[in-house]
Amino acid sequence: MLDIFRGLKNLIKVSHVHIDSTVFRLHYSITVMMLLAFSLIVTTRQYVGNPIDCIHNKDVPEDVVNTYCWIHSTYTVPLAHASEYSQIVPFPGVTQSKGLPRKYVKYYQWVCFCLFFQAIMCYIPRWLWKNWEAGKIQALMMDLDVGICSEVEKKQKKKLLLDYLAENVRHHNWWAYRYFFCEFLAFCNIIGDVVILVDGDGDDDFLSFVYSV
């Protein structure tokens, strides 16, 4: 199983030249790695078992029933979550409908794709900023992080760097705006994930809508 996730370790490698904030790095490294890992776990049946197991009659083949349950949706009865039903239902939300409103759940086969899509969305701000930054910070360092530079050479490079920064104050506003835009995209990703995945209004969630479409 470790072989599956070995390729994800590159996502947490951080360069010694920091071109972004710590929170931004967590967003495109740890968050993306976790989302991809969970997506892989969901799709690897040999490690986590079958994604769904239905109670069925022994006369019907198990694979047929599980395939049917996987393709079709299940449902719960919202009224059966109420306290007055707690003593008469086997589990909250599980009861015979008898005309009662149902809440359908149709997300099974979309979980891995949703996690993968979220990982891509979380990495897009990093991709944009890396292309816009284009190694500018690394170039400005002028190999000052290399220990074999002589003191005279370091002083010359530091003077060049300070002179450049002094002469170009507020000349990189557009470059800074792009970075703030990427951080704003990362923030929007988190808010979007909460809005999409949290079903707080009692209606069918976004994944159910995607399935139905």
N, C-alpha and C positions, 0 to 999 in steps of 0.2 A: 504493500500500500504506500510505503514511503517513496517508492519510485515514481508514483503518480504525481506527488507533490514536489518532487525534487526540482522540477522545472520552474516552480513558482518562487523559489528562493531568490531569483534575480530581481524580483520586484521589491525586495526589502534592502537591496544594496544601495547605500546612500553614498554619493560622491563626497570627497572631502571639501569640494568647492560647493558651498550652499548657495543656490540661486533662488531659494524660496523659503517660506517659513516652516516651522516644525509641524504645525497643524496641517498645512498644505501637503507636506510630505507624508504624513500619516494617512491623509485622504487618498492619495494615489498609490500608496505602497501597501500598508497594512489592510486598509479597507478592500482594495482590489484583490489582494491575495486571499483574504478570507472569503470574499464572494465567489471567486473562482474555485477555491477549495471546496466550499459547500456545494457548488454546482457539480463538481466532479464526484463528490460523495453521493449525491442523490442519484447520479447516473451509473454508479458502480454497484451492481446488485450483489456481486460476490462478497462485498464487505458489509453492506447494510441490509441485505435481504431484499425481498420483493417490495416495491413501493406501495402495494396495496394487496390485502388479503381479505376476501369476502367469505362470510359464513354461508355455506351452501349445502344443498342436499347431496348425499354421497352418490346418488344416481347420476348427477351431472358432473362432467369432468371439471376439475379445479381450474385448469388453465382457461377453459371457456368462460367460467363465471368471473374470474379475475379480469379477463380481457373485457368482458361486458361492463364490469364495474369501472374499469379504467377509462373506457370510452365514454360511457354515460355518466351523468352527474348523480350525486346523492343530495339529500336535503335534510334540513332540520326544521322543526316547528318552533318559531320564536315564542309562542305562548307557553310552550313546555319548559321554558327556562324560568318561568315565574315560580315563586316560592310555593304557591298553592298546588303546583303540580309535582313538587319534589318527592312526594310520597307515592305517586301513582305512575311514574315513568321510570324505566330502567336506567336512564341517564338523561341529564338535562338536554332538552331539545329532541330527544328520540322518543317518538310515540306515533300511533296511527293518526294520519292527518284528519280524516273524516270531515273534509271540507275546510279545515283550518288553513290559514295562509302558510305557505312554505318558503323557506329561504334556501335556494339552491347553491351548492358548492361545486364549482367546475374547474378546479385549479390544478388537479393532480399532474397532468402531463406538461403543464406550463411552468412548473417551479424551477427546473434547471435552466430553462431559457430565460426566465425572468431574472434569475441570479446572474446569469452571464451578461444579460443586457445591462443590468445595474453596474457590473464591473466595468463594462465598456464606457458607460456614461461617467463613471468616477475617474477613469483614466484620460478622458478627452481633455479636461483642463490642463493636465500635465503635458499632454502631447502638444497642445496649442502653445503653452508657455515655453516649452523646450525649443520649439521652432522659432518663436518670436525672439527669445533671448539669444539663440544662435551662438552660444559660447562667449558672450560679451564679458561676463564676469571672469571667466577663465583667462581671456586675453588681457584684461586689466591687471590681473595678478602678475603678469610678466615673469612667471616662474619664481616668485618670491617665496613660495612654499618649498622650494628645493633647497636642501641643506648644503649642497656643495657650492653654492654661490659665495663669492668672497664678500667681505664687508663693504668694500668700495663699490662693488657692483650693486649690492643691495641698496646702498645709500643713493646711488644714481637712479635706480629704478623707483625707489620710494619718492624721490624728488619729482621724477617724471609723472608718477601717478598723482601726487598731490597737485602738481601744476595743472594736470589735465582736469582733475575734479574741480579745482578752483575756477578754471576758465570755462567750464561747461556746466556751471550751476544752473539748474532749471532748464537745461537744454535736452533733458531726457524725459520730459513729462509724458509724452505719448508712450514711451517704453514702460513707464510706471503705470499708466492707465491700463495698459494691456495686462499687466500682472494683477492689478486689482480686479479686472474683469474676470480673469481666470479663477481668482479666489471667490468671486461672486458666483461663478458657475458651480464651483465645488459646494458652496452653501446651498445653492438651488437644488443640487443633486440630493442632498440630505432631506431638505424640505419636501422635494418631490417624492422621495421614497416613502416618507411618512404619510403623505397624502394618498399615494397610490395603494399602499399595502395595509394601512390601518383602516378598518371598516368601522367607523364610529357612528354612522347614521342608521345602521340596521338594514341598508340596502345591499344588493349584490355588489361585491368588490370589483375592482378594475379587471382582475384576471377573469372573472366570470363574464364580464362584458366582452373581453377579447375572445374568449372561447366561443361565445354565442355568435360573434361576428364571423 
